[in-house]
Amino acid sequence: MPDRARDRLSAAQLRNRMILSARRIITEHWPRVDRCPVCGSTWPCPPTQTAYDYLDSVGQGRWAPPQNTTAPTA
């Protein structure tokens, strides 16, 4: 049986994982023209808005993906 105390994340580790997850959502849903390439909805799409709300709550609300980010291919 695994040691549960050892498997738990510290608050800082959890925060860092959440920030990375939010940035990934924003990068994947970054608009091409004015629509989300994943959802097809207008900008900002609901997943992106939630990700930005989280980043804003940790003081990183102005983050944007690098300009050379390309849309993932399916």
All heavy atoms as a GROMACS GRO file, in nm:
protein
  586
    1MET      N    1   0.085  -0.118   0.000
    1MET     CA    2   0.000   0.000   0.000
    1MET      C    3   0.090   0.124   0.000
    1MET      O    4   0.182   0.134   0.079
    1MET     CB    5  -0.090  -0.004   0.123
    1MET     CG    6  -0.194   0.103   0.125
    1MET     SD    7  -0.304   0.078   0.267
    1MET     CE    8  -0.458   0.075   0.183
    2PRO      N    9   0.063   0.221  -0.090
    2PRO     CA   10   0.148   0.340  -0.098
    2PRO      C   11   0.132   0.429   0.025
    2PRO      O   12   0.028   0.432   0.090
    2PRO     CB   13   0.099   0.411  -0.223
    2PRO     CG   14  -0.036   0.358  -0.250
    2PRO     CD   15  -0.043   0.221  -0.188
    3ASP      N   16   0.238   0.500   0.055
    3ASP     CA   17   0.237   0.595   0.166
    3ASP      C   18   0.166   0.722   0.119
    3ASP      O   19   0.219   0.798   0.040
    3ASP     CB   20   0.381   0.625   0.209
    3ASP     CG   21   0.388   0.723   0.324
    3ASP    OD1   22   0.283   0.762   0.377
    3ASP    OD2   23   0.501   0.759   0.361
    4ARG      N   24   0.045   0.745   0.165
    4ARG     CA   25  -0.036   0.858   0.118
    4ARG      C   26   0.028   0.992   0.149
    4ARG      O   27   0.016   1.085   0.070
    4ARG     CB   28  -0.176   0.851   0.176
    4ARG     CG   29  -0.252   0.732   0.123
    4ARG     CD   30  -0.399   0.767   0.114
    4ARG     NE   31  -0.471   0.655   0.059
    4ARG     CZ   32  -0.514   0.652  -0.066
    4ARG    NH1   33  -0.492   0.753  -0.145
    4ARG    NH2   34  -0.579   0.548  -0.111
    5ALA      N   35   0.094   1.006   0.261
    5ALA     CA   36   0.157   1.134   0.296
    5ALA      C   37   0.265   1.169   0.195
    5ALA      O   38   0.283   1.286   0.160
    5ALA     CB   39   0.214   1.129   0.436
    6ARG      N   40   0.336   1.071   0.146
    6ARG     CA   41   0.443   1.095   0.050
    6ARG      C   42   0.386   1.129  -0.088
    6ARG      O   43   0.447   1.202  -0.165
    6ARG     CB   44   0.531   0.971   0.041
    6ARG     CG   45   0.655   0.993  -0.042
    6ARG     CD   46   0.744   0.872  -0.041
    6ARG     NE   47   0.666   0.754  -0.081
    6ARG     CZ   48   0.703   0.630  -0.061
    6ARG    NH1   49   0.816   0.605   0.000
    6ARG    NH2   50   0.628   0.529  -0.100
    7ASP      N   51   0.268   1.078  -0.122
    7ASP     CA   52   0.206   1.101  -0.252
    7ASP      C   53   0.133   1.234  -0.262
    7ASP      O   54   0.097   1.275  -0.372
    7ASP     CB   55   0.109   0.988  -0.285
    7ASP     CG   56   0.180   0.856  -0.305
    7ASP    OD1   57   0.301   0.857  -0.334
    7ASP    OD2   58   0.113   0.752  -0.290
    8ARG      N   59   0.110   1.301  -0.154
    8ARG     CA   60   0.037   1.428  -0.156
    8ARG      C   61   0.127   1.540  -0.204
    8ARG      O   62   0.246   1.543  -0.179
    8ARG     CB   63  -0.016   1.462  -0.018
    8ARG     CG   64  -0.127   1.369   0.023
    8ARG     CD   65  -0.191   1.415   0.150
    8ARG     NE   66  -0.294   1.320   0.186
    8ARG     CZ   67  -0.331   1.295   0.309
    8ARG    NH1   68  -0.274   1.357   0.410
    8ARG    NH2   69  -0.426   1.209   0.333
    9LEU      N   70   0.065   1.636  -0.272
    9LEU     CA   71   0.139   1.753  -0.319
    9LEU      C   72   0.135   1.863  -0.214
    9LEU      O   73   0.034   1.880  -0.146
    9LEU     CB   74   0.076   1.805  -0.448
    9LEU     CG   75   0.076   1.713  -0.569
    9LEU    CD1   76  -0.002   1.777  -0.682
    9LEU    CD2   77   0.216   1.682  -0.612
   10SER      N   78   0.243   1.937  -0.206
   10SER     CA   79   0.242   2.053  -0.118
   10SER      C   80   0.156   2.161  -0.185
   10SER      O   81   0.122   2.151  -0.304
   10SER     CB   82   0.384   2.106  -0.100
   10SER     OG   83   0.430   2.166  -0.219
   11ALA      N   84   0.121   2.262  -0.110
   11ALA     CA   85   0.040   2.372  -0.166
   11ALA      C   86   0.112   2.437  -0.284
   11ALA      O   87   0.051   2.469  -0.386
   11ALA     CB   88   0.011   2.475  -0.057
   12ALA      N   89   0.242   2.455  -0.273
   12ALA     CA   90   0.319   2.518  -0.382
   12ALA      C   91   0.321   2.428  -0.506
   12ALA      O   92   0.307   2.477  -0.619
   12ALA     CB   93   0.461   2.546  -0.336
   13GLN      N   94   0.336   2.297  -0.486
   13GLN     CA   95   0.336   2.205  -0.600
   13GLN      C   96   0.200   2.203  -0.669
   13GLN      O   97   0.191   2.203  -0.792
   13GLN     CB   98   0.372   2.064  -0.554
   13GLN     CG   99   0.516   2.047  -0.515
   13GLN     CD  100   0.542   1.912  -0.450
   13GLN    OE1  101   0.463   1.865  -0.367
   13GLN    NE2  102   0.651   1.849  -0.489
   14LEU      N  103   0.093   2.202  -0.590
   14LEU     CA  104  -0.042   2.203  -0.647
   14LEU      C  105  -0.066   2.333  -0.724
   14LEU      O  106  -0.117   2.331  -0.836
   14LEU     CB  107  -0.146   2.187  -0.536
   14LEU     CG  108  -0.291   2.187  -0.584
   14LEU    CD1  109  -0.316   2.075  -0.684
   14LEU    CD2  110  -0.384   2.173  -0.463
   15ARG      N  111  -0.025   2.445  -0.667
   15ARG     CA  112  -0.040   2.575  -0.733
   15ARG      C  113   0.034   2.574  -0.867
   15ARG      O  114  -0.021   2.616  -0.969
   15ARG     CB  115   0.012   2.686  -0.643
   15ARG     CG  116   0.006   2.824  -0.704
   15ARG     CD  117   0.069   2.927  -0.608
   15ARG     NE  118   0.065   3.059  -0.662
   15ARG     CZ  119   0.159   3.111  -0.743
   15ARG    NH1  120   0.263   3.039  -0.778
   15ARG    NH2  121   0.149   3.234  -0.788
   16ASN      N  122   0.156   2.524  -0.868
   16ASN     CA  123   0.234   2.520  -0.992
   16ASN      C  124   0.170   2.431  -1.097
   16ASN      O  125   0.168   2.465  -1.215
   16ASN     CB  126   0.378   2.476  -0.964
   16ASN     CG  127   0.456   2.581  -0.890
   16ASN    OD1  128   0.423   2.699  -0.894
   16ASN    ND2  129   0.562   2.540  -0.822
   17ARG      N  130   0.116   2.318  -1.056
   17ARG     CA  131   0.047   2.229  -1.150
   17ARG      C  132  -0.078   2.295  -1.206
   17ARG      O  133  -0.109   2.282  -1.324
   17ARG     CB  134   0.011   2.097  -1.084
   17ARG     CG  135   0.127   2.005  -1.073
   17ARG     CD  136   0.081   1.866  -1.040
   17ARG     NE  137   0.196   1.777  -1.025
   17ARG     CZ  138   0.186   1.649  -1.007
   17ARG    NH1  139   0.068   1.591  -1.002
   17ARG    NH2  140   0.294   1.574  -0.995
   18MET      N  141  -0.151   2.366  -1.121
   18MET     CA  142  -0.272   2.435  -1.166
   18MET      C  143  -0.237   2.546  -1.266
   18MET      O  144  -0.307   2.564  -1.366
   18MET     CB  145  -0.348   2.492  -1.046
   18MET     CG  146  -0.406   2.388  -0.954
   18MET     SD  147  -0.544   2.299  -1.029
   18MET     CE  148  -0.665   2.428  -1.034
   19ILE      N  149  -0.129   2.618  -1.240
   19ILE     CA  150  -0.086   2.723  -1.332
   19ILE      C  151  -0.049   2.662  -1.467
   19ILE      O  152  -0.091   2.712  -1.573
   19ILE     CB  153   0.032   2.803  -1.273
   19ILE    CG1  154  -0.017   2.890  -1.157
   19ILE    CG2  155   0.101   2.888  -1.380
   19ILE    CD1  156   0.093   2.955  -1.076
   20LEU      N  157   0.027   2.553  -1.466
   20LEU     CA  158   0.063   2.488  -1.592
   20LEU      C  159  -0.060   2.437  -1.667
   20LEU      O  160  -0.069   2.448  -1.789
   20LEU     CB  161   0.160   2.373  -1.567
   20LEU     CG  162   0.300   2.414  -1.523
   20LEU    CD1  163   0.384   2.291  -1.488
   20LEU    CD2  164   0.369   2.495  -1.631
   21SER      N  165  -0.156   2.382  -1.594
   21SER     CA  166  -0.279   2.333  -1.657
   21SER      C  167  -0.358   2.449  -1.719
   21SER      O  168  -0.408   2.437  -1.832
   21SER     CB  169  -0.367   2.260  -1.555
   21SER     OG  170  -0.304   2.142  -1.512
   22ALA      N  171  -0.369   2.558  -1.648
   22ALA     CA  172  -0.442   2.674  -1.701
   22ALA      C  173  -0.373   2.727  -1.826
   22ALA      O  174  -0.438   2.758  -1.926
   22ALA     CB  175  -0.451   2.784  -1.595
   23ARG      N  176  -0.240   2.735  -1.824
   23ARG     CA  177  -0.167   2.782  -1.942
   23ARG      C  178  -0.184   2.688  -2.061
   23ARG      O  179  -0.195   2.732  -2.175
   23ARG     CB  180  -0.019   2.798  -1.909
   23ARG     CG  181   0.007   2.917  -1.821
   23ARG     CD  182   0.153   2.929  -1.790
   23ARG     NE  183   0.180   3.051  -1.716
   23ARG     CZ  184   0.302   3.090  -1.681
   23ARG    NH1  185   0.407   3.017  -1.712
   23ARG    NH2  186   0.318   3.203  -1.615
   24ARG      N  187  -0.189   2.559  -2.034
   24ARG     CA  188  -0.209   2.463  -2.143
   24ARG      C  189  -0.347   2.480  -2.205
   24ARG      O  190  -0.362   2.477  -2.328
   24ARG     CB  191  -0.190   2.321  -2.092
   24ARG     CG  192  -0.206   2.220  -2.202
   24ARG     CD  193  -0.177   2.082  -2.155
   24ARG     NE  194  -0.194   1.991  -2.268
   24ARG     CZ  195  -0.188   1.862  -2.257
   24ARG    NH1  196  -0.162   1.805  -2.142
   24ARG    NH2  197  -0.207   1.786  -2.362
   25ILE      N  198  -0.448   2.497  -2.122
   25ILE     CA  199  -0.585   2.519  -2.173
   25ILE      C  200  -0.587   2.643  -2.261
   25ILE      O  201  -0.641   2.642  -2.372
   25ILE     CB  202  -0.686   2.532  -2.057
   25ILE    CG1  203  -0.705   2.395  -1.990
   25ILE    CG2  204  -0.819   2.588  -2.106
   25ILE    CD1  205  -0.778   2.402  -1.857
   26ILE      N  206  -0.527   2.752  -2.214
   26ILE     CA  207  -0.527   2.876  -2.290
   26ILE      C  208  -0.454   2.856  -2.423
   26ILE      O  209  -0.502   2.900  -2.529
   26ILE     CB  210  -0.465   2.990  -2.208
   26ILE    CG1  211  -0.558   3.025  -2.090
   26ILE    CG2  212  -0.439   3.114  -2.295
   26ILE    CD1  213  -0.494   3.113  -1.984
   27THR      N  214  -0.340   2.789  -2.419
   27THR     CA  215  -0.262   2.766  -2.542
   27THR      C  216  -0.341   2.683  -2.642
   27THR      O  217  -0.346   2.715  -2.761
   27THR     CB  218  -0.128   2.698  -2.509
   27THR    OG1  219  -0.054   2.783  -2.421
   27THR    CG2  220  -0.048   2.670  -2.634
   28GLU      N  221  -0.405   2.576  -2.594
   28GLU     CA  222  -0.481   2.489  -2.685
   28GLU      C  223  -0.604   2.558  -2.742
   28GLU      O  224  -0.645   2.529  -2.853
   28GLU     CB  225  -0.522   2.361  -2.613
   28GLU     CG  226  -0.405   2.270  -2.584
   28GLU     CD  227  -0.443   2.149  -2.501
   28GLU    OE1  228  -0.558   2.142  -2.450
   28GLU    OE2  229  -0.357   2.061  -2.484
   29HIS      N  230  -0.663   2.648  -2.667
   29HIS     CA  231  -0.787   2.715  -2.709
   29HIS      C  232  -0.760   2.855  -2.765
   29HIS      O  233  -0.854   2.930  -2.787
   29HIS     CB  234  -0.885   2.724  -2.592
   29HIS     CG  235  -0.942   2.591  -2.551
   29HIS    ND1  236  -1.072   2.556  -2.575
   29HIS    CD2  237  -0.885   2.486  -2.488
   29HIS    CE1  238  -1.094   2.434  -2.528
   29HIS    NE2  239  -0.981   2.390  -2.474
   30TRP      N  240  -0.633   2.891  -2.783
   30TRP     CA  241  -0.599   3.025  -2.831
   30TRP      C  242  -0.667   3.049  -2.965
   30TRP      O  243  -0.663   2.965  -3.054
   30TRP     CB  244  -0.448   3.039  -2.844
   30TRP     CG  245  -0.404   3.180  -2.856
   30TRP    CD1  246  -0.353   3.240  -2.967
   30TRP    CD2  247  -0.406   3.282  -2.755
   30TRP    NE1  248  -0.322   3.371  -2.942
   30TRP    CE2  249  -0.355   3.399  -2.812
   30TRP    CE3  250  -0.448   3.284  -2.622
   30TRP    CZ2  251  -0.343   3.519  -2.741
   30TRP    CZ3  252  -0.437   3.400  -2.551
   30TRP    CH2  253  -0.386   3.516  -2.610
   31PRO      N  254  -0.730   3.166  -2.981
   31PRO     CA  255  -0.811   3.189  -3.102
   31PRO      C  256  -0.729   3.204  -3.229
   31PRO      O  257  -0.620   3.259  -3.227
   31PRO     CB  258  -0.885   3.318  -3.070
   31PRO     CG  259  -0.795   3.391  -2.978
   31PRO     CD  260  -0.727   3.284  -2.895
   32ARG      N  261  -0.782   3.154  -3.333
   32ARG     CA  262  -0.732   3.180  -3.466
   32ARG      C  263  -0.840   3.268  -3.528
   32ARG      O  264  -0.950   3.224  -3.551
   32ARG     CB  265  -0.714   3.052  -3.548
   32ARG     CG  266  -0.631   2.942  -3.482
   32ARG     CD  267  -0.503   2.993  -3.416
   32ARG     NE  268  -0.415   2.888  -3.367
   32ARG     CZ  269  -0.407   2.852  -3.241
   32ARG    NH1  270  -0.486   2.906  -3.150
   32ARG    NH2  271  -0.320   2.762  -3.203
   33VAL      N  272  -0.809   3.392  -3.547
   33VAL     CA  273  -0.900   3.499  -3.585
   33VAL      C  274  -0.984   3.531  -3.462
   33VAL      O  275  -0.931   3.588  -3.367
   33VAL     CB  276  -0.983   3.465  -3.710
   33VAL    CG1  277  -1.068   3.583  -3.752
   33VAL    CG2  278  -0.895   3.419  -3.824
   34ASP      N  279  -1.109   3.494  -3.455
   34ASP     CA  280  -1.191   3.529  -3.338
   34ASP      C  281  -1.268   3.411  -3.281
   34ASP      O  282  -1.360   3.428  -3.203
   34ASP     CB  283  -1.287   3.643  -3.371
   34ASP     CG  284  -1.392   3.602  -3.473
   34ASP    OD1  285  -1.374   3.497  -3.537
   34ASP    OD2  286  -1.490   3.676  -3.490
   35ARG      N  287  -1.231   3.290  -3.320
   35ARG     CA  288  -1.300   3.170  -3.270
   35ARG      C  289  -1.201   3.072  -3.211
   35ARG      O  290  -1.087   3.062  -3.255
   35ARG     CB  291  -1.377   3.101  -3.382
   35ARG     CG  292  -1.491   3.183  -3.433
   35ARG     CD  293  -1.605   3.092  -3.472
   35ARG     NE  294  -1.723   3.170  -3.502
   35ARG     CZ  295  -1.821   3.191  -3.415
   35ARG    NH1  296  -1.816   3.138  -3.297
   35ARG    NH2  297  -1.925   3.262  -3.448
   36CYS      N  298  -1.247   2.998  -3.113
   36CYS     CA  299  -1.165   2.895  -3.051
   36CYS      C  300  -1.153   2.777  -3.147
   36CYS      O  301  -1.255   2.728  -3.196
   36CYS     CB  302  -1.229   2.850  -2.920
   36CYS     SG  303  -1.147   2.707  -2.846
   37PRO      N  304  -1.030   2.730  -3.175
   37PRO     CA  305  -1.015   2.618  -3.267
   37PRO      C  306  -1.062   2.484  -3.209
   37PRO      O  307  -1.087   2.391  -3.283
   37PRO     CB  308  -0.864   2.614  -3.295
   37PRO     CG  309  -0.803   2.673  -3.173
   37PRO     CD  310  -0.901   2.777  -3.125
   38VAL      N  311  -1.075   2.476  -3.077
   38VAL     CA  312  -1.118   2.352  -3.012
   38VAL      C  313  -1.270   2.350  -2.998
   38VAL      O  314  -1.337   2.257  -3.038
   38VAL     CB  315  -1.049   2.334  -2.875
   38VAL    CG1  316  -1.100   2.209  -2.805
   38VAL    CG2  317  -0.898   2.328  -2.892
   39CYS      N  318  -1.325   2.457  -2.938
   39CYS     CA  319  -1.468   2.464  -2.910
   39CYS      C  320  -1.550   2.517  -3.028
   39CYS      O  321  -1.666   2.484  -3.042
   39CYS     CB  322  -1.495   2.557  -2.792
   39CYS     SG  323  -1.412   2.512  -2.641
   40GLY      N  324  -1.489   2.607  -3.105
   40GLY     CA  325  -1.562   2.671  -3.213
   40GLY      C  326  -1.646   2.789  -3.165
   40GLY      O  327  -1.714   2.852  -3.244
   41SER      N  328  -1.640   2.819  -3.037
   41SER     CA  329  -1.720   2.930  -2.985
   41SER      C  330  -1.641   3.060  -2.997
   41SER      O  331  -1.522   3.061  -3.026
   41SER     CB  332  -1.759   2.905  -2.839
   41SER     OG  333  -1.645   2.899  -2.757
   42THR      N  334  -1.710   3.170  -2.975
   42THR     CA  335  -1.644   3.300  -2.983
   42THR      C  336  -1.547   3.315  -2.868
   42THR      O  337  -1.556   3.246  -2.767
   42THR     CB  338  -1.747   3.414  -2.980
   42THR    OG1  339  -1.823   3.403  -2.860
   42THR    CG2  340  -1.839   3.410  -3.100
   43TRP      N  341  -1.454   3.406  -2.886
   43TRP     CA  342  -1.350   3.431  -2.787
   43TRP      C  343  -1.402   3.524  -2.680
   43TRP      O  344  -1.468   3.621  -2.713
   43TRP     CB  345  -1.228   3.490  -2.856
   43TRP     CG  346  -1.114   3.509  -2.764
   43TRP    CD1  347  -1.071   3.627  -2.714
   43TRP    CD2  348  -1.029   3.409  -2.710
   43TRP    NE1  349  -0.963   3.606  -2.631
   43TRP    CE2  350  -0.937   3.473  -2.628
   43TRP    CE3  351  -1.024   3.271  -2.722
   43TRP    CZ2  352  -0.839   3.404  -2.559
   43TRP    CZ3  353  -0.926   3.203  -2.656
   43TRP    CH2  354  -0.834   3.269  -2.575
   44PRO      N  355  -1.373   3.501  -2.553
   44PRO     CA  356  -1.306   3.384  -2.498
   44PRO      C  357  -1.406   3.270  -2.475
   44PRO      O  358  -1.517   3.292  -2.430
   44PRO     CB  359  -1.249   3.434  -2.366
   44PRO     CG  360  -1.344   3.539  -2.320
   44PRO     CD  361  -1.396   3.604  -2.448
   45CYS      N  362  -1.363   3.150  -2.504
   45CYS     CA  363  -1.449   3.034  -2.483
   45CYS      C  364  -1.453   3.003  -2.332
   45CYS      O  365  -1.366   3.049  -2.257
   45CYS     CB  366  -1.399   2.914  -2.563
   45CYS     SG  367  -1.238   2.851  -2.512
   46PRO      N  368  -1.553   2.930  -2.285
   46PRO     CA  369  -1.565   2.902  -2.141
   46PRO      C  370  -1.440   2.839  -2.077
   46PRO      O  371  -1.400   2.883  -1.969
   46PRO     CB  372  -1.687   2.810  -2.133
   46PRO     CG  373  -1.771   2.850  -2.250
   46PRO     CD  374  -1.671   2.881  -2.359
   47PRO      N  375  -1.374   2.739  -2.138
   47PRO     CA  376  -1.255   2.684  -2.073
   47PRO      C  377  -1.144   2.789  -2.058
   47PRO      O  378  -1.075   2.793  -1.956
   47PRO     CB  379  -1.210   2.571  -2.166
   47PRO     CG  380  -1.332   2.532  -2.241
   47PRO     CD  381  -1.410   2.659  -2.258
   48THR      N  382  -1.128   2.873  -2.158
   48THR     CA  383  -1.025   2.976  -2.152
   48THR      C  384  -1.059   3.078  -2.044
   48THR      O  385  -0.972   3.122  -1.970
   48THR     CB  386  -1.010   3.046  -2.289
   48THR    OG1  387  -0.974   2.946  -2.384
   48THR    CG2  388  -0.904   3.153  -2.286
   49GLN      N  389  -1.186   3.116  -2.035
   49GLN     CA  390  -1.227   3.213  -1.934
   49GLN      C  391  -1.200   3.159  -1.793
   49GLN      O  392  -1.149   3.230  -1.707
   49GLN     CB  393  -1.375   3.249  -1.949
   49GLN     CG  394  -1.418   3.362  -1.859
   49GLN     CD  395  -1.342   3.490  -1.888
   49GLN    OE1  396  -1.335   3.534  -2.001
   49GLN    NE2  397  -1.282   3.548  -1.785
   50THR      N  398  -1.230   3.032  -1.771
   50THR     CA  399  -1.203   2.969  -1.640
   50THR      C  400  -1.053   2.967  -1.612
   50THR      O  401  -1.010   2.998  -1.500
   50THR     CB  402  -1.260   2.826  -1.637
   50THR    OG1  403  -1.400   2.832  -1.661
   50THR    CG2  404  -1.233   2.759  -1.504
   51ALA      N  405  -0.973   2.933  -1.714
   51ALA     CA  406  -0.828   2.930  -1.695
   51ALA      C  407  -0.775   3.069  -1.663
   51ALA      O  408  -0.691   3.086  -1.573
   51ALA     CB  409  -0.761   2.875  -1.820
   52TYR      N  410  -0.823   3.171  -1.734
   52TYR     CA  411  -0.779   3.307  -1.705
   52TYR      C  412  -0.825   3.353  -1.566
   52TYR      O  413  -0.752   3.423  -1.497
   52TYR     CB  414  -0.828   3.406  -1.811
   52TYR     CG  415  -0.726   3.427  -1.920
   52TYR    CD1  416  -0.757   3.398  -2.052
   52TYR    CD2  417  -0.599   3.476  -1.892
   52TYR    CE1  418  -0.664   3.417  -2.152
   52TYR    CE2  419  -0.505   3.494  -1.991
   52TYR     CZ  420  -0.538   3.465  -2.121
   52TYR     OH  421  -0.446   3.483  -2.219
   53ASP      N  422  -0.943   3.313  -1.525
   53ASP     CA  423  -0.990   3.348  -1.390
   53ASP      C  424  -0.896   3.290  -1.285
   53ASP      O  425  -0.862   3.356  -1.187
   53ASP     CB  426  -1.133   3.297  -1.366
   53ASP     CG  427  -1.238   3.376  -1.444
   53ASP    OD1  428  -1.205   3.486  -1.496
   53ASP    OD2  429  -1.351   3.326  -1.454
   54TYR      N  430  -0.853   3.164  -1.306
   54TYR     CA  431  -0.760   3.104  -1.211
   54TYR      C  432  -0.626   3.178  -1.212
   54TYR      O  433  -0.573   3.213  -1.106
   54TYR     CB  434  -0.737   2.955  -1.238
   54TYR     CG  435  -0.634   2.901  -1.142
   54TYR    CD1  436  -0.666   2.880  -1.008
   54TYR    CD2  437  -0.502   2.882  -1.182
   54TYR    CE1  438  -0.571   2.837  -0.918
   54TYR    CE2  439  -0.406   2.839  -1.091
   54TYR     CZ  440  -0.441   2.817  -0.960
   54TYR     OH  441  -0.346   2.778  -0.870
   55LEU      N  442  -0.570   3.201  -1.331
   55LEU     CA  443  -0.442   3.271  -1.337
   55LEU      C  444  -0.452   3.410  -1.274
   55LEU      O  445  -0.360   3.454  -1.206
   55LEU     CB  446  -0.394   3.282  -1.483
   55LEU     CG  447  -0.344   3.153  -1.546
   55LEU    CD1  448  -0.304   3.179  -1.691
   55LEU    CD2  449  -0.229   3.093  -1.469
   56ASP      N  450  -0.564   3.477  -1.295
   56ASP     CA  451  -0.584   3.608  -1.234
   56ASP      C  452  -0.583   3.598  -1.082
   56ASP      O  453  -0.527   3.682  -1.012
   56ASP     CB  454  -0.714   3.671  -1.284
   56ASP     CG  455  -0.726   3.816  -1.248
   56ASP    OD1  456  -0.625   3.890  -1.260
   56ASP    OD2  457  -0.836   3.857  -1.207
   57SER      N  458  -0.641   3.491  -1.028
   57SER     CA  459  -0.648   3.474  -0.883
   57SER      C  460  -0.511   3.450  -0.820
   57SER      O  461  -0.493   3.472  -0.701
   57SER     CB  462  -0.744   3.360  -0.846
   57SER     OG  463  -0.684   3.234  -0.872
   58VAL      N  464  -0.414   3.405  -0.902
   58VAL     CA  465  -0.278   3.384  -0.850
   58VAL      C  466  -0.181   3.490  -0.904
   58VAL      O  467  -0.060   3.473  -0.898
   58VAL     CB  468  -0.225   3.241  -0.880
   58VAL    CG1  469  -0.308   3.138  -0.806
   58VAL    CG2  470  -0.219   3.211  -1.029
   59GLY      N  471  -0.236   3.599  -0.957
   59GLY     CA  472  -0.154   3.711  -1.000
   59GLY      C  473  -0.089   3.695  -1.136
   59GLY      O  474   0.007   3.766  -1.166
   60GLN      N  475  -0.140   3.607  -1.221
   60GLN     CA  476  -0.083   3.587  -1.354
   60GLN      C  477  -0.187   3.601  -1.465
   60GLN      O  478  -0.177   3.540  -1.570
   60GLN     CB  479  -0.017   3.449  -1.362
   60GLN     CG  480   0.098   3.435  -1.266
   60GLN     CD  481   0.173   3.305  -1.288
   60GLN    OE1  482   0.162   3.241  -1.391
   60GLN    NE2  483   0.253   3.268  -1.190
   61GLY      N  484  -0.287   3.686  -1.441
   61GLY     CA  485  -0.399   3.700  -1.534
   61GLY      C  486  -0.366   3.760  -1.668
   61GLY      O  487  -0.446   3.752  -1.761
   62ARG      N  488  -0.249   3.821  -1.683
   62ARG     CA  489  -0.213   3.884  -1.810
   62ARG      C  490  -0.128   3.791  -1.898
   62ARG      O  491  -0.078   3.832  -2.001
   62ARG     CB  492  -0.140   4.015  -1.786
   62ARG     CG  493  -0.230   4.118  -1.717
   62ARG     CD  494  -0.160   4.248  -1.692
   62ARG     NE  495  -0.101   4.306  -1.812
   62ARG     CZ  496  -0.164   4.386  -1.898
   62ARG    NH1  497  -0.289   4.416  -1.875
   62ARG    NH2  498  -0.101   4.435  -2.002
   63TRP      N  499  -0.115   3.664  -1.859
   63TRP     CA  500  -0.033   3.570  -1.934
   63TRP      C  501  -0.098   3.540  -2.069
   63TRP      O  502  -0.219   3.528  -2.082
   63TRP     CB  503  -0.016   3.440  -1.856
   63TRP     CG  504   0.074   3.343  -1.924
   63TRP    CD1  505   0.210   3.338  -1.915
   63TRP    CD2  506   0.036   3.238  -2.014
   63TRP    NE1  507   0.258   3.236  -1.994
   63TRP    CE2  508   0.155   3.174  -2.056
   63TRP    CE3  509  -0.085   3.194  -2.064
   63TRP    CZ2  510   0.155   3.068  -2.145
   63TRP    CZ3  511  -0.086   3.088  -2.152
   63TRP    CH2  512   0.033   3.026  -2.191
   64ALA      N  513  -0.017   3.527  -2.172
   64ALA     CA  514  -0.063   3.486  -2.305
   64ALA      C  515   0.041   3.390  -2.362
   64ALA      O  516   0.160   3.403  -2.332
   64ALA     CB  517  -0.080   3.607  -2.395
   65PRO      N  518  -0.002   3.298  -2.446
   65PRO     CA  519   0.094   3.206  -2.506
   65PRO      C  520   0.192   3.282  -2.596
   65PRO      O  521   0.160   3.388  -2.646
   65PRO     CB  522   0.010   3.110  -2.588
   65PRO     CG  523  -0.130   3.150  -2.576
   65PRO     CD  524  -0.138   3.270  -2.489
   66PRO      N  525   0.310   3.225  -2.616
   66PRO     CA  526   0.405   3.289  -2.708
   66PRO      C  527   0.342   3.305  -2.847
   66PRO      O  528   0.256   3.225  -2.887
   66PRO     CB  529   0.522   3.190  -2.714
   66PRO     CG  530   0.507   3.104  -2.595
   66PRO     CD  531   0.362   3.102  -2.559
   67GLN      N  532   0.384   3.406  -2.920
   67GLN     CA  533   0.324   3.432  -3.052
   67GLN      C  534   0.350   3.322  -3.151
   67GLN      O  535   0.275   3.307  -3.246
   67GLN     CB  536   0.377   3.565  -3.106
   67GLN     CG  537   0.319   3.683  -3.034
   67GLN     CD  538   0.359   3.814  -3.099
   67GLN    OE1  539   0.430   3.817  -3.197
   67GLN    NE2  540   0.310   3.922  -3.043
   68ASN      N  541   0.453   3.243  -3.132
   68ASN     CA  542   0.481   3.134  -3.226
   68ASN      C  543   0.405   3.006  -3.194
   68ASN      O  544   0.433   2.902  -3.250
   68ASN     CB  545   0.631   3.107  -3.235
   68ASN     CG  546   0.689   3.061  -3.102
   68ASN    OD1  547   0.620   3.062  -3.001
   68ASN    ND2  548   0.814   3.021  -3.102
   69THR      N  549   0.308   3.015  -3.103
   69THR     CA  550   0.227   2.898  -3.069
   69THR      C  551   0.140   2.861  -3.187
   69THR      O  552   0.075   2.946  -3.246
   69THR     CB  553   0.137   2.928  -2.947
   69THR    OG1  554   0.220   2.961  -2.838
   69THR    CG2  555   0.051   2.810  -2.911
   70THR      N  556   0.141   2.735  -3.220
   70THR     CA  557   0.055   2.688  -3.329
   70THR      C  558  -0.053   2.597  -3.273
   70THR      O  559  -0.036   2.536  -3.168
   70THR     CB  560   0.136   2.610  -3.434
   70THR    OG1  561   0.201   2.501  -3.370
   70THR    CG2  562   0.238   2.700  -3.502
   71ALA      N  563  -0.161   2.588  -3.343
   71ALA     CA  564  -0.272   2.505  -3.299
   71ALA      C  565  -0.233   2.358  -3.309
   71ALA      O  566  -0.167   2.317  -3.403
   71ALA     CB  567  -0.395   2.531  -3.387
   72PRO      N  568  -0.271   2.278  -3.208
   72PRO     CA  569  -0.244   2.135  -3.217
   72PRO      C  570  -0.323   2.074  -3.332
   72PRO      O  571  -0.433   2.117  -3.362
   72PRO     CB  572  -0.291   2.080  -3.083
   72PRO     CG  573  -0.368   2.187  -3.017
   72PRO     CD  574  -0.340   2.316  -3.089
   73THR      N  575  -0.265   1.977  -3.398
   73THR     CA  576  -0.335   1.912  -3.509
   73THR      C  577  -0.404   1.787  -3.460
   73THR      O  578  -0.353   1.717  -3.373
   73THR     CB  579  -0.236   1.877  -3.622
   73THR    OG1  580  -0.133   1.797  -3.567
   73THR    CG2  581  -0.179   2.003  -3.686
   74ALA      N  582  -0.517   1.761  -3.516
   74ALA     CA  583  -0.595   1.643  -3.474
   74ALA      C  584  -0.566   1.525  -3.561
   74ALA      O  585  -0.522   1.532  -3.670
   74ALA     CB  586  -0.743   1.674  -3.475
   0.00000   0.00000   0.00000
